[in-house]
Amino acid sequence: MPRRSASLLRPAVLAAALVPLLAACAKEKGPAAMPPPEVPVVTVTEKDTPLEFDLVAQLRGFEDVEIRARVEGYLESIDYKEGSTVKKGARLFTIDDQQYIAALAQAQATLASAQNQFDKGDLDVKRFTPLAAERAVSQAELDNAISARKSGVAQVEAAKANLEKARLNLSYTKVASPIEGIAGKAEHKVGDLVGKGEPTLLTTVSSVDPIRVSIAIPEADYLRFTRSVETGAAIASKAAPVLILSDGTQHPFPGKLLFVDRAVDPQTGTIRVDLAFPNPQKVLRPGLYGKVKAESEIVKNAILVPQRAVQELQGTYTVVVVGAGDKVETRKVTPGQKVGNLWIIQAGLKNGDRVVTDGFQRLRDGMTVVPRPTAAAESPAPAGGK
């Protein structure tokens, strides 16, 4: 029994002796090393990138014509349906014409009287001329006849002018549309006195197919655009502008440039540019607002990174780059234009650099990381959907 007890105690004694020894070894090795952190990165690539305008737009009629009363009188009838499409030359209003019919008759009578006076003077001249040569009538009588004929010519011309004016005034009582378009509401009702003292606004007619879209381009964008389209071929190569309506939908037809205004507005620093968009269904109406997206220029071999990857502190912009040996470094960069959620980097990065997109706070220069590739930075599609 004593021998068996001694043999059972030996392993326990050995284990007790090894515990301090193992603890000492563990103390010498220290705590287990932490694995390097994993960080999301994008690999920088060079890509031709279009820049776009994205500007508030106001819709106008391609032609907005104010219809006004050009003669004074009481409004006799409204001859169109408000809000309807009217043809060119269609009658819109009728003004009481009785006084203008009477004025026309009087002008015709005045012309007839003046013509009779001229005919008499002309006849006297023709009769007195040979008699004066034979001294049968005095030279004074002939001179008076010639003077009367000249006066008759002037009176006839004045009467003709008054007659034409009377005819015009009578025609103005029938107010017609000078263009085809949508006629707005009538600004006056039947029985109102219009045209007294000034041309009274009766309604407005707007042609809406195509429809005019006006935008105000900042002068810096305008200069960049004009420098990039020195030729007509360069303009044609750009994606056509598109119109985004206030409900977020895109107008199905692309637009084209109509005109660029003469001067930059000194108060806003913008220049007006008008575009034309087809509107065959006449859904778009003057007064609507939207946004125009149009390509301004293409940046060759642009380097883009997500905006969230760029840090800014007191005007200094930096990114965190994963270099050789998967070690990180902070690098200063010069950002340029923003394109969607991306940023064009003008200096500080090169093709193939790996840029950290998140988790910068826990990184220090020289730290080793495990880069986890994420979706490559891409520029958005051009405005025309190309």
C-alpha atoms as one frame of an Amber mdcrd trajectory, in Angstrom:
protein
   0.000   0.000   0.000   2.721   2.553   0.773   4.395   1.893  -2.623   1.074
   2.302  -4.500   0.312   5.593  -2.742   3.722   6.957  -3.599   3.277   6.066
  -7.286  -0.081   7.881  -7.375   1.396  11.030  -5.854   4.242  11.387  -8.381
   2.152  12.754 -11.338   0.457  15.259  -9.073   3.786  16.476  -7.760   5.139
  16.823 -11.320   2.080  18.754 -12.452   2.366  21.082  -9.484   6.007  21.703
 -10.339   5.247  22.437 -14.014   2.564  25.087 -13.334   4.992  27.826 -12.216
   7.332  26.939 -15.061   4.611  27.257 -17.735   3.383  30.512 -16.212   6.869
  31.944 -16.378   7.197  30.994 -20.053   3.855  32.613 -20.874   4.916  35.761
 -19.075   8.110  35.928 -21.124   6.188  35.618 -24.469   3.671  38.387 -23.578
  -0.009  38.781 -24.830  -1.088  37.363 -28.224  -0.607  39.838 -31.190  -3.801
  41.468 -32.702  -4.455  40.698 -36.387  -4.208  43.679 -38.821  -7.553  45.442
 -39.399  -9.539  44.942 -42.596 -10.325  48.125 -44.551 -12.432  48.740 -47.690
 -10.448  50.116 -50.629 -11.070  51.125 -54.247  -8.399  50.878 -56.911  -7.962
  54.156 -58.775  -8.261  54.013 -62.563  -8.091  56.697 -65.237 -11.282  57.254
 -67.242 -12.639  59.871 -69.635 -15.400  61.484 -67.587 -18.195  63.793 -68.757
 -19.092  66.786 -66.609 -22.730  67.860 -66.502 -24.854  70.897 -65.840 -27.665
  70.234 -63.402 -29.579  73.503 -63.344 -33.065  74.698 -62.462 -35.135  75.315
 -65.592 -38.275  77.323 -66.279 -40.597  76.354 -69.116 -41.979  78.983 -71.477
 -43.975  78.917 -74.651 -41.822  78.711 -77.741 -43.746  81.853 -78.627 -45.819
  83.682 -75.995 -47.987  86.272 -77.719 -50.059  88.733 -75.719 -53.374  89.431
 -77.457 -54.392  93.048 -76.885 -57.268  95.286 -77.975 -55.910  97.746 -80.527
 -59.080  99.841 -80.727 -61.459 101.157 -78.105 -64.874  99.594 -77.734 -67.142
  97.275 -75.788 -66.300  93.579 -75.909 -69.103  92.033 -77.933 -68.152  88.327
 -77.817 -65.481  85.819 -76.812 -65.073  83.516 -79.819 -62.829  80.708 -78.506
 -62.787  78.110 -75.747 -60.405  79.102 -72.991 -57.449  76.732 -72.696 -58.000
  75.234 -76.146 -55.644  75.028 -79.115 -56.400  77.697 -81.717 -55.219  77.931
 -85.306 -53.325  80.857 -86.747 -55.884  83.471 -87.851 -58.691  82.058 -85.684
 -60.970  84.741 -84.219 -60.637  85.112 -80.456 -62.687  88.266 -79.629 -65.123
  90.648 -81.298 -65.314  94.318 -80.314 -68.426  96.382 -81.119 -67.718  97.777
 -84.596 -70.577 100.224 -85.253 -68.507 103.360 -84.745 -65.752 101.990 -86.991
 -68.211 101.111 -89.768 -69.468 104.720 -89.613 -65.892 106.052 -89.585 -65.105
 103.968 -92.680 -68.140 105.360 -94.529 -67.140 108.887 -93.616 -63.576 108.300
 -94.822 -64.880 106.961 -98.120 -67.055 110.072 -98.580 -64.134 112.350 -97.750
 -61.976 110.617-100.331 -64.705 110.992-102.969 -65.003 114.708-102.227 -61.247
 115.196-102.383 -61.092 113.301-105.666 -63.788 115.609-107.123 -61.849 118.690
-106.070 -58.716 117.327-107.682 -60.559 116.463-110.890 -61.948 120.019-111.101
 -58.522 121.553-110.508 -56.930 119.265-113.075 -59.618 120.171-115.616 -59.101
 123.902-114.994 -55.368 123.572-115.569 -55.887 121.717-118.825 -58.432 124.357
-120.024 -56.515 127.454-118.891 -53.127 126.427-120.231 -53.844 127.057-123.968
 -56.023 130.111-123.163 -53.215 131.661-121.128 -50.872 131.172-124.080 -53.321
 133.167-126.252 -53.812 135.703-123.443 -57.490 134.784-123.286 -57.097 134.293
-119.494 -54.606 135.880-117.185 -51.501 134.102-115.956 -52.803 134.545-112.405
 -55.885 132.474-113.185 -53.698 129.687-114.555 -51.432 129.844-111.515 -54.439
 129.596-109.210 -55.700 126.524-111.100 -52.270 124.841-110.875 -52.137 125.577
-107.118 -55.650 124.202-106.649 -54.675 121.010-108.475 -51.626 120.537-106.216
 -53.803 121.075-103.166 -56.262 118.536-104.539 -53.489 115.933-104.875 -52.560
 116.408-101.197 -56.183 116.177-100.099 -56.697 112.973-102.073 -53.596 111.384
-100.489 -54.722 112.421 -96.990 -58.200 111.039 -97.634 -56.718 107.744 -98.837
 -54.626 107.505 -95.660 -57.669 108.181 -93.476 -59.634 105.588 -95.401 -56.891
 102.980 -94.850 -56.782 103.850 -91.162 -60.561 103.430 -90.906 -60.329 100.049
 -92.606 -57.571  98.951 -90.212 -59.530 100.099 -87.166 -62.561  98.183 -88.401
 -60.424  95.052 -88.913 -59.041  95.394 -85.366 -62.529  94.833 -83.983 -62.109
  91.187 -85.026 -59.232  90.046 -82.793 -57.473  86.988 -84.267 -54.582  84.800
 -83.126 -51.306  85.526 -84.956 -49.951  82.024 -84.218 -51.148  78.496 -83.626
 -51.045  77.613 -79.955 -52.905  77.266 -76.677 -55.052  80.259 -75.782 -55.249
  81.141 -72.105 -58.160  82.439 -70.101 -59.941  85.607 -71.207 -58.850  88.557
 -69.089 -62.135  90.429 -69.685 -65.786  89.487 -70.017 -68.389  90.427 -72.581
 -69.555  94.011 -72.105 -66.266  95.328 -70.743 -64.861  98.500 -72.270 -61.428
  97.659 -73.664 -58.706  99.547 -75.488 -59.465 102.896 -73.843 -56.231 104.835
 -73.506 -53.970 101.800 -73.913 -53.986  98.360 -75.583 -55.891  96.171 -73.123
 -54.591  92.625 -72.548 -57.320  90.185 -73.593 -55.475  86.832 -73.384 -52.151
  85.136 -74.186 -51.513  82.471 -76.824 -48.517  80.155 -76.419 -47.073  77.706
 -78.915 -45.837  74.702 -76.918 -44.513  72.211 -79.487 -41.614  72.524 -79.192
 -41.520  74.167 -75.784 -38.856  76.641 -74.705 -36.815  75.826 -71.583 -34.679
  78.556 -69.994 -31.726  77.941 -67.667 -29.225  80.294 -66.029 -25.664  78.985
 -66.380 -22.968  80.271 -63.987 -20.301  82.137 -65.904 -17.537  79.673 -64.917
 -19.538  76.753 -66.336 -20.352  78.798 -69.435 -16.677  79.535 -70.083 -15.738
  75.887 -69.572 -18.487  74.809 -71.960 -17.595  77.274 -74.710 -13.924  76.315
 -74.575 -14.837  72.665 -75.003 -17.050  73.224 -78.084 -14.914  75.249 -80.445
 -16.407  73.476 -83.460 -19.870  72.365 -84.544 -18.632  68.776 -84.588 -17.681
  69.076 -80.926 -21.195  70.244 -80.080 -22.746  67.359 -82.025 -20.553  64.841
 -80.204 -21.975  65.768 -76.827 -24.920  63.982 -75.272 -28.182  65.831 -75.869
 -29.584  67.695 -72.841 -32.448  66.072 -70.943 -35.261  67.602 -68.912 -36.135
  66.278 -65.456 -39.623  67.347 -64.395 -40.678  68.392 -60.903 -42.133  64.939
 -60.156 -38.742  63.339 -60.815 -39.618  61.857 -64.210 -37.511  62.455 -67.307
 -39.080  64.037 -70.373 -38.844  61.399 -73.129 -37.468  63.739 -75.797 -33.956
  65.263 -75.762 -33.507  68.987 -76.286 -31.367  71.179 -78.499 -29.777  74.584
 -78.050 -31.823  77.587 -79.177 -29.752  80.582 -78.168 -27.279  81.997 -75.653
 -28.096  85.453 -74.344 -26.073  88.524 -75.242 -24.582  89.230 -71.814 -24.008
  87.839 -68.330 -26.377  89.177 -65.680 -24.081  91.216 -63.352 -26.403  90.668
 -60.372 -26.492  86.860 -60.546 -23.300  86.090 -62.450 -25.235  83.837 -64.824
 -26.090  83.860 -68.500 -29.441  82.793 -69.907 -29.515  79.844 -72.277 -32.700
  78.634 -73.989 -33.305  75.075 -75.186 -36.107  73.580 -77.266 -37.743  70.262
 -76.320 -40.302  68.467 -78.504 -43.723  68.361 -76.836 -46.043  66.510 -79.242
 -48.564  65.561 -76.559 -48.585  69.154 -75.244 -48.141  67.855 -71.699 -45.555
  70.507 -70.855 -46.986  73.978 -70.312 -45.443  77.409 -69.727 -44.678  78.159
 -66.084 -43.577  74.654 -65.094 -40.218  74.152 -63.413 -37.744  71.318 -63.731
 -34.029  70.592 -64.105 -31.883  70.379 -67.192 -28.962  67.973 -67.285 -26.495
  68.646 -70.071 -22.926  67.628 -70.782 -20.517  70.544 -70.487 -17.151  68.915
 -71.190 -15.240  65.620 -71.002 -12.241  65.384 -68.671  -9.652  63.116 -70.275
  -8.018  60.424 -68.101  -9.760  61.642 -64.972  -8.965  59.976 -61.640 -12.111
  59.582 -59.551 -12.592  58.503 -55.959 -15.735  58.399 -53.811 -16.343  61.696
 -52.051 -16.467  59.887 -48.711 -12.829  58.820 -49.208 -11.620  62.454 -49.160
 -11.049  64.119 -45.787 -10.914  67.898 -45.395  -9.331  69.834 -42.539  -8.837
  73.596 -42.665  -8.716  73.631 -46.450  -6.340  70.673 -46.748  -7.656  67.569
 -48.516  -6.220  64.115 -47.831  -6.858  60.460 -48.614  -5.505  57.284 -47.009
  -3.645  55.080 -49.471  -2.667  51.423 -49.008   0.882  51.116 -50.358   3.547
  48.442 -50.598   3.333  45.712 -47.983  -0.277  46.723 -47.331   0.895  49.635
 -45.180  -1.206  52.814 -45.060  -0.105  56.385 -45.610  -1.934  59.715 -45.578
  -1.526  61.639 -48.815  -2.474  65.215 -49.728  -4.609  65.585 -52.856  -6.043
  68.381 -54.980  -9.737  67.776 -55.722 -11.478  69.134 -58.811 -15.058  68.817
 -60.043 -17.625  66.624 -58.310 -19.360  64.086 -60.539 -22.353  62.522 -58.804
 -20.980  60.934 -55.596 -17.423  60.925 -56.970 -14.642  63.480 -56.954 -12.110
  64.136 -59.698  -8.634  64.253 -58.162  -6.340  66.607 -60.062  -3.118  65.840
 -58.155  -1.880  63.447 -55.464  -3.050  60.106 -56.879  -2.032  57.954 -59.817
  -3.480  55.059 -61.743  -3.507  51.871 -59.652  -3.405  53.490 -56.181  -5.595
  51.793 -53.563  -7.637  54.329 -51.589  -9.358  53.577 -48.272 -13.039  54.533
 -48.370 -14.018  54.118 -44.701 -12.649  53.663 -41.178  -9.855  56.270 -41.329
 -10.049  57.128 -37.617  -8.466  53.845 -36.483  -5.597  53.967 -38.995  -2.100
  55.369 -38.489   0.626  55.902 -41.077   2.741  52.765 -41.401   0.046  50.461
 -40.029  -0.402  47.171 -41.838  -3.948  46.451 -42.977  -5.887  43.826 -44.875
  -7.357  45.637 -47.940 -10.845  44.532 -48.948 -11.634  45.627 -52.538 -14.999
  47.312 -53.038 -16.790  48.414 -56.222 -14.529  50.507 -58.421 -15.325  54.213
 -58.639 -17.331  54.927 -61.744 -18.682  58.135 -63.184 -22.443  58.364 -63.746
 -23.915  57.836 -67.200 -23.883  60.862 -69.524 -26.956  63.070 -69.636 -28.255
  61.565 -72.817 -28.105  58.041 -71.487 -25.069  57.057 -73.597
